[in-house]
C-alpha cells in the first residue's frame, strides 16, 4: 500500500479515481510478472497476498463469457477478421470505447469463443 500511495502522491497531481485505478492495475501487473518469475515459495506467497489486496480495490473485471456477450454489437466484424490478432484489435477498440477495463487474456478467450461459434 505504501508503494501505491507513493505513486499516487508522487507528482502532486490530483489523485483522480482513474489515476488511482491505473496505478493499482500497474502494480498488480508488475507483481503478477514478478510472481511468474519467482522461485522462492515465501516470495510467491507475499506477492500473491499483495496482488489480492491491490485487486480488492479494483472494480471486478468482466469474465471472458461476459466479454463475449458485451462484444455482440461487433461480433460479425470479429468473425470476419483475417485472424485472431485483428479480431482481438476490433474487440479491444470496442471495449475501450465503452470504457471497459479488461484483461488481454480474457479478451483473447472471448474473441476465440466468438470465432469458434461462427
VEXSEVEX-579740 format. One record per atom (N, C-alpha, C): residue number from 1; residue in three letters; chain; atom name; x negated, y negated, z negated. Coordinates in nm, 4 decimals, padded with zeros to 6 digits. Example, Ala and Ser with C-alpha at 12.3 -4.5 7.8 and 13.67 -1.06 7.14 Angstrom:
<atoms>
+-----+--------+--------+-------+----------+----------+----------+
! num ! residu ! chaine ! atome !        u !        v !        w !
+-----+--------+--------+-------+----------+----------+----------+
!   1 !    ala !      A !     N ! -01.3190 !  00.5690 ! -00.7800 !
!   1 !    ala !      A !    CA ! -01.2300 !  00.4500 ! -00.7800 !
!   1 !    ala !      A !     C ! -01.3200 !  00.3300 ! -00.7800 !
!   2 !    ser !      A !     N ! -01.2850 !  00.2250 ! -00.7080 !
!   2 !    ser !      A !    CA ! -01.3670 !  00.1060 ! -00.7140 !
!   2 !    ser !      A !     C ! -01.2900 ! -00.0030 ! -00.7870 !
+-----+--------+--------+-------+----------+----------+----------+
</atoms>
This chain:
<atoms>
+-----+--------+--------+-------+----------+----------+----------+
! num ! residu ! chaine ! atome !        u !        v !        w !
+-----+--------+--------+-------+----------+----------+----------+
!   1 !    unk !      A !     N ! -00.0827 !  00.1194 !  00.0000 !
!   1 !    unk !      A !    CA !  00.0000 !  00.0000 !  00.0000 !
!   1 !    unk !      A !     C ! -00.0871 ! -00.1257 !  00.0000 !
!   2 !    unk !      A !     N ! -00.2002 ! -00.1185 ! -00.0676 !
!   2 !    unk !      A !    CA ! -00.2887 ! -00.2351 ! -00.0672 !
!   2 !    unk !      A !     C ! -00.3342 ! -00.2695 !  00.0740 !
!   3 !    unk !      A !     N ! -00.3634 ! -00.1674 !  00.1515 !
!   3 !    unk !      A !    CA ! -00.4049 ! -00.1914 !  00.2896 !
!   3 !    unk !      A !     C ! -00.2921 ! -00.2560 !  00.3685 !
!   4 !    unk !      A !     N ! -00.1715 ! -00.2054 !  00.3513 !
!   4 !    unk !      A !    CA ! -00.0561 ! -00.2610 !  00.4232 !
!   4 !    unk !      A !     C ! -00.0333 ! -00.4062 !  00.3838 !
!   5 !    unk !      A !     N ! -00.0355 ! -00.4339 !  00.2553 !
!   5 !    unk !      A !    CA ! -00.0144 ! -00.5708 !  00.2075 !
!   5 !    unk !      A !     C ! -00.1262 ! -00.6620 !  00.2573 !
!   6 !    unk !      A !     N ! -00.2481 ! -00.6120 !  00.2545 !
!   6 !    unk !      A !    CA ! -00.3612 ! -00.6904 !  00.3043 !
!   6 !    unk !      A !     C ! -00.3476 ! -00.7240 !  00.4513 !
!   7 !    unk !      A !     N ! -00.3044 ! -00.6270 !  00.5302 !
!   7 !    unk !      A !    CA ! -00.2847 ! -00.6505 !  00.6736 !
!   7 !    unk !      A !     C ! -00.1747 ! -00.7522 !  00.6990 !
!   8 !    unk !      A !     N ! -00.0679 ! -00.7430 !  00.6225 !
!   8 !    unk !      A !    CA !  00.0460 ! -00.8340 !  00.6413 !
!   8 !    unk !      A !     C !  00.0071 ! -00.9764 !  00.6047 !
!   9 !    unk !      A !     N ! -00.0694 ! -00.9934 !  00.4985 !
!   9 !    unk !      A !    CA ! -00.1011 ! -01.1276 !  00.4493 !
!   9 !    unk !      A !     C ! -00.2341 ! -01.1818 !  00.5011 !
!  10 !    unk !      A !     N ! -00.3094 ! -01.1015 !  00.5737 !
!  10 !    unk !      A !    CA ! -00.4443 ! -01.1378 !  00.6174 !
!  10 !    unk !      A !     C ! -00.4491 ! -01.2672 !  00.6970 !
!  11 !    unk !      A !     N ! -00.3632 ! -01.2856 !  00.7910 !
!  11 !    unk !      A !    CA ! -00.3729 ! -01.4023 !  00.8781 !
!  11 !    unk !      A !     C ! -00.3021 ! -01.5245 !  00.8219 !
!  12 !    unk !      A !     N ! -00.2217 ! -01.5060 !  00.7208 !
!  12 !    unk !      A !    CA ! -00.1462 ! -01.6176 !  00.6663 !
!  12 !    unk !      A !     C ! -00.0197 ! -01.6481 !  00.7439 !
!  13 !    unk !      A !     N !  00.0042 ! -01.5730 !  00.8520 !
!  13 !    unk !      A !    CA !  00.1268 ! -01.5912 !  00.9292 !
!  13 !    unk !      A !     C !  00.2469 ! -01.5457 !  00.8468 !
!  14 !    unk !      A !     N !  00.3638 ! -01.5887 !  00.8889 !
!  14 !    unk !      A !    CA !  00.4868 ! -01.5458 !  00.8233 !
!  14 !    unk !      A !     C !  00.5013 ! -01.3954 !  00.8413 !
!  15 !    unk !      A !     N !  00.5325 ! -01.3275 !  00.7327 !
!  15 !    unk !      A !    CA !  00.5467 ! -01.1821 !  00.7357 !
!  15 !    unk !      A !     C !  00.6879 ! -01.1443 !  00.7792 !
!  16 !    unk !      A !     N !  00.7144 ! -01.1545 !  00.9080 !
!  16 !    unk !      A !    CA !  00.8459 ! -01.1186 !  00.9606 !
!  16 !    unk !      A !     C !  00.8656 ! -00.9676 !  00.9474 !
!  17 !    unk !      A !     N !  00.9910 ! -00.9269 !  00.9497 !
!  17 !    unk !      A !    CA !  01.0209 ! -00.7843 !  00.9409 !
!  17 !    unk !      A !     C !  00.9519 ! -00.7074 !  01.0530 !
!  18 !    unk !      A !     N !  00.9576 ! -00.7610 !  01.1745 !
!  18 !    unk !      A !    CA !  00.8973 ! -00.6923 !  01.2889 !
!  18 !    unk !      A !     C !  00.7463 ! -00.6782 !  01.2714 !
!  19 !    unk !      A !     N !  00.6826 ! -00.7812 !  01.2202 !
!  19 !    unk !      A !    CA !  00.5378 ! -00.7761 !  01.1994 !
!  19 !    unk !      A !     C !  00.5029 ! -00.6711 !  01.0945 !
!  20 !    unk !      A !     N !  00.5795 ! -00.6666 !  00.9856 !
!  20 !    unk !      A !    CA !  00.5557 ! -00.5686 !  00.8793 !
!  20 !    unk !      A !     C !  00.5746 ! -00.4272 !  00.9347 !
!  21 !    unk !      A !     N !  00.6812 ! -00.4048 !  01.0116 !
!  21 !    unk !      A !    CA !  00.7072 ! -00.2727 !  01.0675 !
!  21 !    unk !      A !     C !  00.5967 ! -00.2315 !  01.1645 !
!  22 !    unk !      A !     N !  00.5491 ! -00.3263 !  01.2435 !
!  22 !    unk !      A !    CA !  00.4407 ! -00.2979 !  01.3375 !
!  22 !    unk !      A !     C !  00.3155 ! -00.2543 !  01.2629 !
!  23 !    unk !      A !     N !  00.2835 ! -00.3232 !  01.1563 !
!  23 !    unk !      A !    CA !  00.1648 ! -00.2892 !  01.0765 !
!  23 !    unk !      A !     C !  00.1820 ! -00.1531 !  01.0107 !
!  24 !    unk !      A !     N !  00.2992 ! -00.1265 !  00.9552 !
!  24 !    unk !      A !    CA !  00.3233 !  00.0035 !  00.8919 !
!  24 !    unk !      A !     C !  00.3114 !  00.1165 !  00.9937 !
!  25 !    unk !      A !     N !  00.3666 !  00.0972 !  01.1139 !
!  25 !    unk !      A !    CA !  00.3563 !  00.2001 !  01.2185 !
!  25 !    unk !      A !     C !  00.2100 !  00.2229 !  01.2566 !
!  26 !    unk !      A !     N !  00.1334 !  00.1149 !  01.2651 !
!  26 !    unk !      A !    CA ! -00.0076 !  00.1253 !  01.3000 !
!  26 !    unk !      A !     C ! -00.0836 !  00.2050 !  01.1933 !
!  27 !    unk !      A !     N ! -00.0534 !  00.1802 !  01.0680 !
!  27 !    unk !      A !    CA ! -00.1202 !  00.2523 !  00.9594 !
!  27 !    unk !      A !     C ! -00.0808 !  00.3997 !  00.9591 !
!  28 !    unk !      A !     N !  00.0466 !  00.4288 !  00.9840 !
!  28 !    unk !      A !    CA !  00.0911 !  00.5684 !  00.9910 !
!  28 !    unk !      A !     C !  00.0185 !  00.6399 !  01.1038 !
!  29 !    unk !      A !     N !  00.0115 !  00.5761 !  01.2193 !
!  29 !    unk !      A !    CA ! -00.0545 !  00.6374 !  01.3355 !
!  29 !    unk !      A !     C ! -00.2026 !  00.6626 !  01.3057 !
!  30 !    unk !      A !     N ! -00.2696 !  00.5663 !  01.2440 !
!  30 !    unk !      A !    CA ! -00.4109 !  00.5828 !  01.2106 !
!  30 !    unk !      A !     C ! -00.4297 !  00.6990 !  01.1134 !
!  31 !    unk !      A !     N ! -00.3421 !  00.7083 !  01.0138 !
!  31 !    unk !      A !    CA ! -00.3521 !  00.8180 !  00.9180 !
!  31 !    unk !      A !     C ! -00.3236 !  00.9528 !  00.9843 !
!  32 !    unk !      A !     N ! -00.2299 !  00.9565 !  01.0781 !
!  32 !    unk !      A !    CA ! -00.1994 !  01.0815 !  01.1488 !
!  32 !    unk !      A !     C ! -00.3186 !  01.1262 !  01.2319 !
!  33 !    unk !      A !     N ! -00.3865 !  01.0317 !  01.2960 !
!  33 !    unk !      A !    CA ! -00.5049 !  01.0648 !  01.3752 !
!  33 !    unk !      A !     C ! -00.6164 !  01.1166 !  01.2854 !
!  34 !    unk !      A !     N ! -00.6355 !  01.0516 !  01.1711 !
!  34 !    unk !      A !    CA ! -00.7368 !  01.0966 !  01.0761 !
!  34 !    unk !      A !     C ! -00.7013 !  01.2343 !  01.0220 !
!  35 !    unk !      A !     N ! -00.5735 !  01.2573 !  00.9947 !
!  35 !    unk !      A !    CA ! -00.5271 !  01.3860 !  00.9438 !
!  35 !    unk !      A !     C ! -00.5580 !  01.4987 !  01.0423 !
!  36 !    unk !      A !     N ! -00.5380 !  01.4739 !  01.1708 !
!  36 !    unk !      A !    CA ! -00.5661 !  01.5764 !  01.2712 !
!  36 !    unk !      A !     C ! -00.7140 !  01.6147 !  01.2731 !
!  37 !    unk !      A !     N ! -00.8008 !  01.5201 !  01.2424 !
!  37 !    unk !      A !    CA ! -00.9447 !  01.5459 !  01.2449 !
!  37 !    unk !      A !     C ! -00.9992 !  01.5926 !  01.1101 !
!  38 !    unk !      A !     N ! -00.9211 !  01.5769 !  01.0038 !
!  38 !    unk !      A !    CA ! -00.9682 !  01.6093 !  00.8699 !
!  38 !    unk !      A !     C ! -00.9845 !  01.7601 !  00.8508 !
!  39 !    unk !      A !     N ! -01.0872 !  01.7960 !  00.7760 !
!  39 !    unk !      A !    CA ! -01.1097 !  01.9368 !  00.7450 !
!  39 !    unk !      A !     C ! -01.0998 !  01.9632 !  00.5946 !
!  40 !    unk !      A !     N ! -01.1182 !  01.8615 !  00.5133 !
!  40 !    unk !      A !    CA ! -01.1129 !  01.8759 !  00.3681 !
!  40 !    unk !      A !     C ! -00.9666 !  01.8814 !  00.3217 !
!  41 !    unk !      A !     N ! -00.9274 !  01.9886 !  00.2535 !
!  41 !    unk !      A !    CA ! -00.7888 !  02.0012 !  00.2076 !
!  41 !    unk !      A !     C ! -00.7439 !  01.8861 !  00.1168 !
!  42 !    unk !      A !     N ! -00.8330 !  01.8364 !  00.0328 !
!  42 !    unk !      A !    CA ! -00.7961 !  01.7261 ! -00.0565 !
!  42 !    unk !      A !     C ! -00.7685 !  01.5995 !  00.0243 !
!  43 !    unk !      A !     N ! -00.8519 !  01.5731 !  00.1256 !
!  43 !    unk !      A !    CA ! -00.8316 !  01.4562 !  00.2103 !
!  43 !    unk !      A !     C ! -00.7007 !  01.4697 !  00.2876 !
!  44 !    unk !      A !     N ! -00.6722 !  01.5894 !  00.3370 !
!  44 !    unk !      A !    CA ! -00.5475 !  01.6123 !  00.4102 !
!  44 !    unk !      A !     C ! -00.4272 !  01.5842 !  00.3209 !
!  45 !    unk !      A !     N ! -00.4349 !  01.6286 !  00.1970 !
!  45 !    unk !      A !    CA ! -00.3245 !  01.6086 !  00.1030 !
!  45 !    unk !      A !     C ! -00.3002 !  01.4602 !  00.0777 !
!  46 !    unk !      A !     N ! -00.4078 !  01.3854 !  00.0569 !
!  46 !    unk !      A !    CA ! -00.3958 !  01.2412 !  00.0325 !
!  46 !    unk !      A !     C ! -00.3358 !  01.1725 !  00.1553 !
!  47 !    unk !      A !     N ! -00.3834 !  01.2077 !  00.2738 !
!  47 !    unk !      A !    CA ! -00.3316 !  01.1470 !  00.3967 !
!  47 !    unk !      A !     C ! -00.1842 !  01.1791 !  00.4157 !
!  48 !    unk !      A !     N ! -00.1447 !  01.3028 !  00.3903 !
!  48 !    unk !      A !    CA ! -00.0034 !  01.3407 !  00.4031 !
!  48 !    unk !      A !     C !  00.0834 !  01.2605 !  00.3068 !
!  49 !    unk !      A !     N !  00.0339 !  01.2401 !  00.1847 !
!  49 !    unk !      A !    CA !  00.1086 !  01.1602 !  00.0872 !
!  49 !    unk !      A !     C !  00.1197 !  01.0153 !  00.1325 !
!  50 !    unk !      A !     N !  00.0091 !  00.9588 !  00.1808 !
!  50 !    unk !      A !    CA !  00.0112 !  00.8204 !  00.2284 !
!  50 !    unk !      A !     C !  00.1076 !  00.8042 !  00.3454 !
!  51 !    unk !      A !     N !  00.1047 !  00.8985 !  00.4378 !
!  51 !    unk !      A !    CA !  00.1952 !  00.8932 !  00.5524 !
!  51 !    unk !      A !     C !  00.3396 !  00.8960 !  00.5035 !
!  52 !    unk !      A !     N !  00.3688 !  00.9828 !  00.4072 !
!  52 !    unk !      A !    CA !  00.5038 !  00.9925 !  00.3524 !
!  52 !    unk !      A !     C !  00.5513 !  00.8630 !  00.2899 !
!  53 !    unk !      A !     N !  00.4638 !  00.7984 !  00.2145 !
!  53 !    unk !      A !    CA !  00.5001 !  00.6716 !  00.1502 !
!  53 !    unk !      A !     C !  00.5249 !  00.5637 !  00.2555 !
!  54 !    unk !      A !     N !  00.4336 !  00.5512 !  00.3506 !
!  54 !    unk !      A !    CA !  00.4484 !  00.4486 !  00.4545 !
!  54 !    unk !      A !     C !  00.5726 !  00.4722 !  00.5388 !
!  55 !    unk !      A !     N !  00.5977 !  00.5979 !  00.5755 !
!  55 !    unk !      A !    CA !  00.7158 !  00.6283 !  00.6566 !
!  55 !    unk !      A !     C !  00.8453 !  00.5993 !  00.5809 !
!  56 !    unk !      A !     N !  00.8390 !  00.6039 !  00.4489 !
!  56 !    unk !      A !    CA !  00.9568 !  00.5723 !  00.3686 !
!  56 !    unk !      A !     C !  01.0037 !  00.4286 !  00.3861 !
!  57 !    unk !      A !     N !  00.9159 !  00.3419 !  00.4303 !
!  57 !    unk !      A !    CA !  00.9507 !  00.2012 !  00.4533 !
!  57 !    unk !      A !     C !  00.9957 !  00.1747 !  00.5967 !
!  58 !    unk !      A !     N !  00.9804 !  00.2727 !  00.6834 !
!  58 !    unk !      A !    CA !  01.0156 !  00.2559 !  00.8240 !
!  58 !    unk !      A !     C !  01.1563 !  00.3087 !  00.8503 !
!  59 !    unk !      A !     N !  01.2268 !  00.2455 !  00.9438 !
!  59 !    unk !      A !    CA !  01.3578 !  00.2997 !  00.9807 !
!  59 !    unk !      A !     C !  01.3387 !  00.4362 !  01.0467 !
!  60 !    unk !      A !     N !  01.4372 !  00.5213 !  01.0298 !
!  60 !    unk !      A !    CA !  01.4298 !  00.6558 !  01.0876 !
!  60 !    unk !      A !     C !  01.4310 !  00.6452 !  01.2392 !
!  61 !    unk !      A !     N !  01.3368 !  00.7119 !  01.3017 !
!  61 !    unk !      A !    CA !  01.3299 !  00.7131 !  01.4483 !
!  61 !    unk !      A !     C !  01.4273 !  00.8177 !  01.5014 !
!  62 !    unk !      A !     N !  01.4858 !  00.7926 !  01.6169 !
!  62 !    unk !      A !    CA !  01.5773 !  00.8908 !  01.6754 !
!  62 !    unk !      A !     C !  01.5044 !  01.0208 !  01.7106 !
!  63 !    unk !      A !     N !  01.5732 !  01.1319 !  01.6965 !
!  63 !    unk !      A !    CA !  01.5172 !  01.2615 !  01.7349 !
!  63 !    unk !      A !     C !  01.5161 !  01.2728 !  01.8867 !
!  64 !    unk !      A !     N !  01.4496 !  01.3758 !  01.9378 !
!  64 !    unk !      A !    CA !  01.4452 !  01.3977 !  02.0819 !
!  64 !    unk !      A !     C !  01.5861 !  01.4188 !  02.1375 !
!  65 !    unk !      A !     N !  01.6698 !  01.4917 !  02.0644 !
!  65 !    unk !      A !    CA !  01.8076 !  01.5150 !  02.1100 !
!  65 !    unk !      A !     C !  01.8852 !  01.3838 !  02.1151 !
!  66 !    unk !      A !     N !  01.8675 !  01.2998 !  02.0127 !
!  66 !    unk !      A !    CA !  01.9350 !  01.1698 !  02.0106 !
!  66 !    unk !      A !     C !  01.8840 !  01.0807 !  02.1232 !
!  67 !    unk !      A !     N !  01.7541 !  01.0874 !  02.1499 !
!  67 !    unk !      A !    CA !  01.6972 !  01.0081 !  02.2595 !
!  67 !    unk !      A !     C !  01.7526 !  01.0531 !  02.3940 !
!  68 !    unk !      A !     N !  01.7646 !  01.1831 !  02.4130 !
!  68 !    unk !      A !    CA !  01.8196 !  01.2341 !  02.5395 !
!  68 !    unk !      A !     C !  01.9598 !  01.1793 !  02.5618 !
!  69 !    unk !      A !     N !  02.0367 !  01.1705 !  02.4545 !
!  69 !    unk !      A !    CA !  02.1720 !  01.1143 !  02.4650 !
!  69 !    unk !      A !     C !  02.1666 !  00.9640 !  02.4946 !
!  70 !    unk !      A !     N !  02.0768 !  00.8938 !  02.4280 !
!  70 !    unk !      A !    CA !  02.0632 !  00.7497 !  02.4492 !
!  70 !    unk !      A !     C !  02.0206 !  00.7183 !  02.5929 !
!  71 !    unk !      A !     N !  01.9479 !  00.8099 !  02.6544 !
!  71 !    unk !      A !    CA !  01.8964 !  00.7883 !  02.7896 !
!  71 !    unk !      A !     C !  01.9995 !  00.8179 !  02.8979 !
!  72 !    unk !      A !     N !  02.1210 !  00.8478 !  02.8579 !
!  72 !    unk !      A !    CA !  02.2287 !  00.8770 !  02.9529 !
!  72 !    unk !      A !     C !  02.2403 !  00.7781 !  03.0670 !
!  73 !    unk !      A !     N !  02.2376 !  00.6462 !  03.0404 !
!  73 !    unk !      A !    CA !  02.2523 !  00.5491 !  03.1499 !
!  73 !    unk !      A !     C !  02.1422 !  00.5548 !  03.2563 !
!  74 !    unk !      A !     N !  02.0253 !  00.6104 !  03.2221 !
!  74 !    unk !      A !    CA !  01.9170 !  00.6192 !  03.3204 !
!  74 !    unk !      A !     C !  01.8805 !  00.7649 !  03.3512 !
!  75 !    unk !      A !     N !  01.9661 !  00.8573 !  03.3121 !
!  75 !    unk !      A !    CA !  01.9374 !  01.0000 !  03.3314 !
!  75 !    unk !      A !     C !  01.9169 !  01.0341 !  03.4792 !
!  76 !    unk !      A !     N !  01.9961 !  00.9763 !  03.5669 !
!  76 !    unk !      A !    CA !  01.9828 !  01.0046 !  03.7099 !
!  76 !    unk !      A !     C !  01.8459 !  00.9592 !  03.7606 !
!  77 !    unk !      A !     N !  01.8024 !  00.8417 !  03.7179 !
!  77 !    unk !      A !    CA !  01.6702 !  00.7913 !  03.7582 !
!  77 !    unk !      A !     C !  01.5592 !  00.8807 !  03.7037 !
!  78 !    unk !      A !     N !  01.5747 !  00.9253 !  03.5801 !
!  78 !    unk !      A !    CA !  01.4742 !  01.0116 !  03.5176 !
!  78 !    unk !      A !     C !  01.4632 !  01.1432 !  03.5942 !
!  79 !    unk !      A !     N !  01.5764 !  01.2007 !  03.6286 !
!  79 !    unk !      A !    CA !  01.5758 !  01.3284 !  03.7022 !
!  79 !    unk !      A !     C !  01.5174 !  01.3119 !  03.8432 !
!  80 !    unk !      A !     N !  01.5368 !  01.1951 !  03.9029 !
!  80 !    unk !      A !    CA !  01.4893 !  01.1713 !  04.0391 !
!  80 !    unk !      A !     C !  01.3428 !  01.1293 !  04.0450 !
!  81 !    unk !      A !     N !  01.2818 !  01.1012 !  03.9309 !
!  81 !    unk !      A !    CA !  01.1424 !  01.0561 !  03.9286 !
!  81 !    unk !      A !     C !  01.0504 !  01.1638 !  03.9851 !
!  82 !    unk !      A !     N !  00.9384 !  01.1194 !  04.0409 !
!  82 !    unk !      A !    CA !  00.8442 !  01.2096 !  04.1074 !
!  82 !    unk !      A !     C !  00.7786 !  01.3101 !  04.0132 !
!  83 !    unk !      A !     N !  00.7712 !  01.2796 !  03.8869 !
!  83 !    unk !      A !    CA !  00.7069 !  01.3688 !  03.7907 !
!  83 !    unk !      A !     C !  00.7395 !  01.3268 !  03.6489 !
!  84 !    unk !      A !     N !  00.6815 !  01.3977 !  03.5536 !
!  84 !    unk !      A !    CA !  00.7085 !  01.3697 !  03.4131 !
!  84 !    unk !      A !     C !  00.6595 !  01.2301 !  03.3730 !
!  85 !    unk !      A !     N !  00.5422 !  01.1901 !  03.4210 !
!  85 !    unk !      A !    CA !  00.4876 !  01.0586 !  03.3862 !
!  85 !    unk !      A !     C !  00.5783 !  00.9441 !  03.4276 !
!  86 !    unk !      A !     N !  00.6161 !  00.9384 !  03.5556 !
!  86 !    unk !      A !    CA !  00.7073 !  00.8325 !  03.5977 !
!  86 !    unk !      A !     C !  00.8426 !  00.8393 !  03.5263 !
!  87 !    unk !      A !     N !  00.8907 !  00.9600 !  03.5016 !
!  87 !    unk !      A !    CA !  01.0183 !  00.9761 !  03.4305 !
!  87 !    unk !      A !     C !  01.0076 !  00.9215 !  03.2888 !
!  88 !    unk !      A !     N !  00.8964 !  00.9504 !  03.2248 !
!  88 !    unk !      A !    CA !  00.8754 !  00.9001 !  03.0893 !
!  88 !    unk !      A !     C !  00.8624 !  00.7477 !  03.0907 !
!  89 !    unk !      A !     N !  00.8016 !  00.6925 !  03.1937 !
!  89 !    unk !      A !    CA !  00.7919 !  00.5471 !  03.2066 !
!  89 !    unk !      A !     C !  00.9291 !  00.4824 !  03.2167 !
!  90 !    unk !      A !     N !  01.0178 !  00.5426 !  03.2926 !
!  90 !    unk !      A !    CA !  01.1553 !  00.4916 !  03.3052 !
!  90 !    unk !      A !     C !  01.2233 !  00.4944 !  03.1689 !
!  91 !    unk !      A !     N !  01.2050 !  00.6054 !  03.0977 !
!  91 !    unk !      A !    CA !  01.2673 !  00.6202 !  02.9658 !
!  91 !    unk !      A !     C !  01.2134 !  00.5163 !  02.8673 !
!  92 !    unk !      A !     N !  01.0819 !  00.5001 !  02.8641 !
!  92 !    unk !      A !    CA !  01.0215 !  00.4048 !  02.7703 !
!  92 !    unk !      A !     C !  01.0680 !  00.2621 !  02.7997 !
!  93 !    unk !      A !     N !  01.0720 !  00.2256 !  02.9269 !
!  93 !    unk !      A !    CA !  01.1162 !  00.0913 !  02.9645 !
!  93 !    unk !      A !     C !  01.2595 !  00.0678 !  02.9180 !
!  94 !    unk !      A !     N !  01.3459 !  00.1659 !  02.9394 !
!  94 !    unk !      A !    CA !  01.4851 !  00.1543 !  02.8985 !
!  94 !    unk !      A !     C !  01.4962 !  00.1425 !  02.7458 !
!  95 !    unk !      A !     N !  01.4264 !  00.2290 !  02.6749 !
!  95 !    unk !      A !    CA !  01.4357 !  00.2288 !  02.5283 !
!  95 !    unk !      A !     C !  01.3799 !  00.0995 !  02.4683 !
!  96 !    unk !      A !     N !  01.2687 !  00.0520 !  02.5228 !
!  96 !    unk !      A !    CA !  01.2112 ! -00.0733 !  02.4723 !
!  96 !    unk !      A !     C !  01.3019 ! -00.1917 !  02.5008 !
!  97 !    unk !      A !     N !  01.3715 ! -00.1898 !  02.6143 !
!  97 !    unk !      A !    CA !  01.4624 ! -00.2998 !  02.6465 !
!  97 !    unk !      A !     C !  01.5796 ! -00.3044 !  02.5486 !
!  98 !    unk !      A !     N !  01.6081 ! -00.1917 !  02.4876 !
!  98 !    unk !      A !    CA !  01.7148 ! -00.1849 !  02.3866 !
!  98 !    unk !      A !     C !  01.6613 ! -00.2060 !  02.2454 !
!  99 !    unk !      A !     N !  01.5301 ! -00.2267 !  02.2324 !
!  99 !    unk !      A !    CA !  01.4711 ! -00.2488 !  02.1012 !
!  99 !    unk !      A !     C !  01.4577 ! -00.1229 !  02.0180 !
! 100 !    unk !      A !     N !  01.4601 ! -00.0076 !  02.0832 !
! 100 !    unk !      A !    CA !  01.4490 !  00.1194 !  02.0123 !
! 100 !    unk !      A !     C !  01.3027 !  00.1526 !  01.9899 !
! 101 !    unk !      A !     N !  01.2665 !  00.1774 !  01.8646 !
! 101 !    unk !      A !    CA !  01.1306 !  00.2175 !  01.8310 !
! 101 !    unk !      A !     C !  01.1237 !  00.3700 !  01.8357 !
! 102 !    unk !      A !     N !  01.0306 !  00.4224 !  01.9148 !
! 102 !    unk !      A !    CA !  01.0266 !  00.5662 !  01.9378 !
! 102 !    unk !      A !     C !  00.8849 !  00.6211 !  01.9307 !
! 103 !    unk !      A !     N !  00.8779 !  00.7509 !  01.9134 !
! 103 !    unk !      A !    CA !  00.7517 !  00.8236 !  01.9189 !
! 103 !    unk !      A !     C !  00.7380 !  00.8796 !  02.0604 !
! 104 !    unk !      A !     N !  00.6214 !  00.8628 !  02.1200 !
! 104 !    unk !      A !    CA !  00.5994 !  00.9070 !  02.2571 !
! 104 !    unk !      A !     C !  00.6265 !  01.0555 !  02.2780 !
! 105 !    unk !      A !     N !  00.5897 !  01.1381 !  02.1799 !
! 105 !    unk !      A !    CA !  00.6124 !  01.2823 !  02.1920 !
! 105 !    unk !      A !     C !  00.7617 !  01.3135 !  02.1961 !
! 106 !    unk !      A !     N !  00.8404 !  01.2406 !  02.1178 !
! 106 !    unk !      A !    CA !  00.9854 !  01.2616 !  02.1190 !
! 106 !    unk !      A !     C !  01.0461 !  01.2179 !  02.2520 !
! 107 !    unk !      A !     N !  00.9951 !  01.1098 !  02.3080 !
! 107 !    unk !      A !    CA !  01.0443 !  01.0640 !  02.4384 !
! 107 !    unk !      A !     C !  01.0104 !  01.1676 !  02.5454 !
! 108 !    unk !      A !     N !  00.8884 !  01.2201 !  02.5404 !
! 108 !    unk !      A !    CA !  00.8476 !  01.3227 !  02.6373 !
! 108 !    unk !      A !     C !  00.9409 !  01.4443 !  02.6270 !
! 109 !    unk !      A !     N !  00.9729 !  01.4861 !  02.5039 !
! 109 !    unk !      A !    CA !  01.0629 !  01.6002 !  02.4855 !
! 109 !    unk !      A !     C !  01.2028 !  01.5693 !  02.5384 !
! 110 !    unk !      A !     N !  01.2519 !  01.4486 !  02.5118 !
! 110 !    unk !      A !    CA !  01.3847 !  01.4094 !  02.5598 !
! 110 !    unk !      A !     C !  01.3886 !  01.4071 !  02.7123 !
! 111 !    unk !      A !     N !  01.2851 !  01.3526 !  02.7727 !
! 111 !    unk !      A !    CA !  01.2776 !  01.3452 !  02.9188 !
! 111 !    unk !      A !     C !  01.2716 !  01.4860 !  02.9776 !
! 112 !    unk !      A !     N !  01.1928 !  01.5725 !  02.9156 !
! 112 !    unk !      A !    CA !  01.1832 !  01.7107 !  02.9617 !
! 112 !    unk !      A !     C !  01.3195 !  01.7786 !  02.9541 !
! 113 !    unk !      A !     N !  01.3918 !  01.7560 !  02.8451 !
! 113 !    unk !      A !    CA !  01.5265 !  01.8132 !  02.8317 !
! 113 !    unk !      A !     C !  01.6179 !  01.7652 !  02.9439 !
! 114 !    unk !      A !     N !  01.6130 !  01.6358 !  02.9708 !
! 114 !    unk !      A !    CA !  01.6990 !  01.5798 !  03.0767 !
! 114 !    unk !      A !     C !  01.6624 !  01.6394 !  03.2131 !
! 115 !    unk !      A !     N !  01.5348 !  01.6510 !  03.2400 !
! 115 !    unk !      A !    CA !  01.4910 !  01.7011 !  03.3701 !
! 115 !    unk !      A !     C !  01.5200 !  01.8510 !  03.3838 !
! 116 !    unk !      A !     N !  01.5116 !  01.9255 !  03.2753 !
! 116 !    unk !      A !    CA !  01.5401 !  02.0686 !  03.2794 !
! 116 !    unk !      A !     C !  01.6888 !  02.0962 !  03.2971 !
! 117 !    unk !      A !     N !  01.7720 !  02.0022 !  03.2547 !
! 117 !    unk !      A !    CA !  01.9173 !  02.0195 !  03.2641 !
! 117 !    unk !      A !     C !  01.9743 !  01.9548 !  03.3897 !
! 118 !    unk !      A !     N !  01.8897 !  01.9355 !  03.4882 !
! 118 !    unk !      A !    CA !  01.9341 !  01.8700 !  03.6128 !
! 118 !    unk !      A !     C !  02.0279 !  01.9580 !  03.6916 !
+-----+--------+--------+-------+----------+----------+----------+
</atoms>
